Amino acid sequence: MDKFLKRTSVEYAIGLESTALEDYGISGIPHAFLVDQAGKIVWHGHPAEPEMEKAISNALLTAPR
C-alpha cells in the first residue's frame, strides 16, 4: 500500500493497521457502508453491487419524514 500511496493521490480514508476490516466484515476494497439516521449500518458491500442501489432506495422509502 505504501508504494501505491506514494504515486497516487487518495482523497478518502484508508484504514491500515486497523481491526476495522475484521470488525466490519470487509473482504475487499472498495467497500461502502449505508448508515441509517439512527447510526445503524443497514447495508455494506462493494459499491458496484446492484444491492447497494436497492438498499438506498429501501432506506429512502422507510426513512422517517
CYANA upper distance limits for C-alpha pairs under 8 A (distance plus 0.5 A):
  1 MET  CA      5 LEU  CA      6.70
  2 ASP  CA      6 LYS  CA      6.75
  3 LYS  CA      7 ARG  CA      7.15
  4 PHE  CA      8 THR  CA      6.37
  5 LEU  CA      9 SER  CA      7.19
  5 LEU  CA     10 VAL  CA      7.56
 15 GLY  CA     20 ALA  CA      7.50
 15 GLY  CA     21 LEU  CA      8.43
 19 THR  CA     23 ASP  CA      6.41
 20 ALA  CA     24 TYR  CA      6.32
 20 ALA  CA     26 ILE  CA      8.26
 21 LEU  CA     25 GLY  CA      6.37
 21 LEU  CA     26 ILE  CA      5.28
 21 LEU  CA     27 SER  CA      7.72
 22 GLU  CA     26 ILE  CA      6.90
 26 ILE  CA     31 HIS  CA      7.39
 26 ILE  CA     45 GLY  CA      8.08
 28 GLY  CA     46 HIS  CA      8.11
 29 ILE  CA     46 HIS  CA      7.91
 30 PRO  CA     46 HIS  CA      6.51
 30 PRO  CA     47 PRO  CA      7.55
 31 HIS  CA     44 HIS  CA      7.53
 31 HIS  CA     45 GLY  CA      5.79
 31 HIS  CA     46 HIS  CA      5.28
 31 HIS  CA     47 PRO  CA      6.79
 32 ALA  CA     44 HIS  CA      6.01
 32 ALA  CA     45 GLY  CA      6.03
 32 ALA  CA     46 HIS  CA      6.44
 32 ALA  CA     47 PRO  CA      6.00
 33 PHE  CA     41 ILE  CA      7.15
 33 PHE  CA     42 VAL  CA      8.27
 33 PHE  CA     43 TRP  CA      6.43
 33 PHE  CA     44 HIS  CA      4.91
 33 PHE  CA     45 GLY  CA      7.34
 34 LEU  CA     41 ILE  CA      6.28
 34 LEU  CA     42 VAL  CA      6.22
 34 LEU  CA     43 TRP  CA      5.64
 34 LEU  CA     44 HIS  CA      6.67
 34 LEU  CA     55 ALA  CA      8.29
 34 LEU  CA     56 ILE  CA      7.87
 35 VAL  CA     39 GLY  CA      6.10
 35 VAL  CA     40 LYS  CA      5.89
 35 VAL  CA     41 ILE  CA      4.90
 35 VAL  CA     42 VAL  CA      6.22
 35 VAL  CA     43 TRP  CA      7.80
 36 ASP  CA     40 LYS  CA      5.92
 36 ASP  CA     41 ILE  CA      6.94
 36 ASP  CA     42 VAL  CA      6.95
 36 ASP  CA     59 ALA  CA      7.63
 36 ASP  CA     63 ALA  CA      8.44
 37 GLN  CA     63 ALA  CA      8.19
 42 VAL  CA     55 ALA  CA      8.18
 43 TRP  CA     52 MET  CA      7.80
 43 TRP  CA     55 ALA  CA      7.06
 44 HIS  CA     52 MET  CA      8.19
 45 GLY  CA     49 GLU  CA      7.85
 45 GLY  CA     52 MET  CA      8.05
 46 HIS  CA     52 MET  CA      8.39
 47 PRO  CA     52 MET  CA      6.76
 48 ALA  CA     52 MET  CA      7.81
 49 GLU  CA     53 GLU  CA      8.27
 50 PRO  CA     54 LYS  CA      7.21
 51 GLU  CA     55 ALA  CA      6.52
 52 MET  CA     56 ILE  CA      6.69
 53 GLU  CA     57 SER  CA      6.67
 54 LYS  CA     58 ASN  CA      6.57
 55 ALA  CA     59 ALA  CA      6.51
 56 ILE  CA     60 LEU  CA      6.68
 57 SER  CA     61 LEU  CA      6.72
 58 ASN  CA     62 THR  CA      6.67
 59 ALA  CA     63 ALA  CA      6.30
